[in-house]
Amino acid sequence: MTIRYPNGKRFETSPKSRKLPKKTNEITYSNRGMTLEEDINTTNEWYLETGKAVIHKKPTPVQIVKVDYPKRSAAVIKEAYFKQASTTDYNGVYKGRYIDFEAKETKNKTSFPLKNFHDHQVKHMKEVLTQQGICFILLRFSTTDEVYLLDATHLIQFYEQMADSRKSIRKSDVERYGHLIKIGYHPRIDYLPIVDEVYFS
């Protein structure tokens, strides 16, 4: 399937090209959550079920251009494009406050590349902060399975300095300005206690 991005670029994806994880009976600490997104989604489901917060992943509107019908009972999307650039990944309500955040992960052990963020996302974060909303990013260093909450104001500062200085955020700076989130079983990434500490204490 071909997906067209707002900037005109195309991305080809095929189910046959996706590598499936090898089956193994070994259970390790690092593979309990396959991706950061899946871990956050299950955490948000737990928050919703327990009445702690209402936070969901934002849907990305897609315009379908071409559909093939190999069978009368099945349809295959061959080409589509995003109607608009996405803002951040998640939003919702917690303790009467609007909450909005982006989630990113990297295999880099010492820094977090700023190229993972885009102008329209940073602009959106600024707009949320202007309206007194809670806005942050969750950063995962996948090789060490560490997840940090970093307030959007710090991300914005690093991003705006990117043209004149580093193209990434040092992990030492993430540790300095961010807050390490405890990784557990259920929920997997319990980030609301850190939200309480940073925004409600």
C-alpha positions in Angstrom: 0.0 0.0 0.0 1.2 3.5 -0.8 0.6 6.3 1.8 1.1 9.9 0.7 2.3 12.3 3.4 1.3 16.0 3.4 4.7 17.0 2.0 4.2 14.8 -1.0 6.5 12.0 0.0 5.4 8.4 -0.4 5.8 5.5 1.8 5.4 2.0 0.5 4.3 -0.7 2.9 3.7 -4.4 2.3 2.5 -7.0 4.8 5.0 -9.4 3.2 7.9 -7.2 4.1 7.1 -7.1 7.8 9.3 -9.3 9.9 7.5 -11.2 12.6 9.1 -11.7 16.0 10.6 -15.1 16.5 8.6 -17.4 18.7 10.3 -18.2 22.0 9.3 -19.7 25.3 11.7 -17.4 27.2 10.0 -14.5 29.0 12.3 -11.5 29.5 11.8 -8.2 31.1 12.5 -6.2 27.9 10.0 -7.9 25.6 6.9 -7.7 27.8 5.9 -4.5 25.9 6.6 -4.8 22.1 6.4 -1.1 21.5 6.1 2.1 23.5 2.8 2.8 21.8 1.4 -0.6 22.8 2.6 -0.1 26.4 1.0 3.3 26.7 -2.3 2.1 25.1 -2.6 -0.7 27.6 -1.7 1.7 30.4 -4.4 4.1 29.3 -6.9 1.3 29.1 -6.1 0.5 32.7 -6.5 4.2 33.7 -9.9 4.3 32.0 -11.1 1.0 33.6 -10.1 2.1 37.1 -11.5 5.7 36.7 -8.1 7.4 37.0 -8.1 9.3 33.7 -9.6 9.4 30.2 -6.7 9.5 27.7 -6.7 8.1 24.2 -4.4 7.9 21.2 -5.5 10.5 18.6 -6.7 9.0 15.3 -5.0 10.1 12.2 -7.5 10.9 9.4 -6.6 9.1 6.2 -8.1 9.6 2.7 -8.4 6.4 0.7 -7.5 6.8 -2.9 -7.3 3.3 -4.4 -9.0 0.1 -3.3 -8.7 -3.3 -5.0 -11.3 -6.1 -4.6 -9.5 -9.4 -5.1 -12.5 -11.1 -3.7 -16.1 -10.1 -3.4 -15.9 -10.4 0.4 -12.6 -8.6 0.8 -11.2 -5.2 0.0 -7.5 -4.2 -0.1 -6.4 -0.6 0.3 -3.7 0.0 -2.3 -3.1 3.8 -1.9 -4.0 6.4 0.7 -2.7 9.6 2.1 -2.9 11.5 5.4 -5.4 14.4 5.2 -3.3 16.5 7.5 -0.1 16.5 9.5 -0.6 14.9 12.9 0.0 16.9 16.1 0.8 14.8 19.1 0.0 11.1 19.9 -2.3 11.3 23.0 -4.7 13.6 24.7 -7.4 13.5 27.3 -8.5 14.7 30.7 -7.0 14.0 34.1 -8.1 15.6 37.4 -10.0 18.3 35.5 -7.0 19.3 33.4 -6.4 18.8 29.7 -3.5 16.5 29.1 -1.6 16.2 25.8 1.6 14.4 25.0 3.9 12.8 22.4 5.6 9.4 22.7 9.0 8.6 21.1 11.6 5.9 21.4 15.2 5.5 20.3 17.8 2.7 20.3 20.5 5.4 20.9 22.1 4.9 24.3 23.5 8.4 24.9 21.1 10.9 23.2 17.7 11.4 21.7 17.6 12.7 18.0 15.6 15.8 17.6 14.8 14.8 14.0 12.1 12.6 15.6 10.1 15.8 16.2 8.5 18.1 13.6 7.7 21.8 13.4 3.9 21.3 13.5 4.2 19.2 16.6 6.3 21.8 18.5 3.8 24.5 17.4 1.0 22.4 18.7 2.8 21.9 22.1 3.2 25.7 22.4 -0.5 26.2 21.7 -1.4 23.7 24.4 0.9 25.4 26.9 -0.6 28.8 26.0 -4.0 27.5 27.1 -2.6 26.2 30.4 -2.8 22.6 29.3 -0.5 19.9 30.6 1.9 19.0 27.8 4.9 16.7 27.8 6.7 14.0 25.9 7.5 10.4 27.0 10.9 9.3 25.8 12.0 5.7 25.8 15.6 4.5 25.5 14.7 1.1 24.2 18.1 -0.6 24.8 17.9 0.1 28.5 14.1 0.1 28.7 14.1 3.5 30.4 11.1 5.8 30.0 11.3 9.5 31.0 8.6 12.2 31.2 10.0 15.5 29.8 7.9 18.7 30.1 7.2 20.2 26.7 8.9 23.5 27.6 12.3 21.7 27.7 11.7 19.9 24.4 10.7 23.3 22.8 13.9 24.9 24.1 16.1 22.1 22.8 14.2 22.0 19.4 14.6 25.8 18.9 18.3 25.6 19.6 18.8 22.7 17.1 19.9 25.0 14.2 22.7 26.5 16.3 23.8 23.6 18.4 23.2 19.9 18.8 20.9 17.9 16.7 19.9 15.7 19.7 19.1 15.9 23.4 21.8 14.3 25.5 20.6 11.5 27.8 22.3 13.4 30.6 20.0 16.3 29.9 16.9 14.1 29.8 18.0 12.7 33.2 18.5 16.2 34.5 15.3 17.8 33.3 13.1 14.7 32.9 11.6 12.3 35.4 12.2 8.5 35.2 8.9 6.5 35.1 8.8 3.2 37.0 8.2 0.3 34.6 5.9 -2.3 36.0 3.5 -5.1 35.1 0.0 -3.6 35.4 0.0 -0.8 34.3 3.2 -1.2 32.3 4.2 2.5 32.1 2.5 4.2 35.1 3.2 7.8 34.2 0.3 9.5 36.2 2.2 9.5 39.5 4.9 11.6 37.7 2.2 13.9 36.3 1.0 14.3 39.9 4.5 15.1 41.1 5.3 17.6 38.2 1.9 19.3 37.7 -0.2 18.9 40.8 2.3 19.0 43.7 
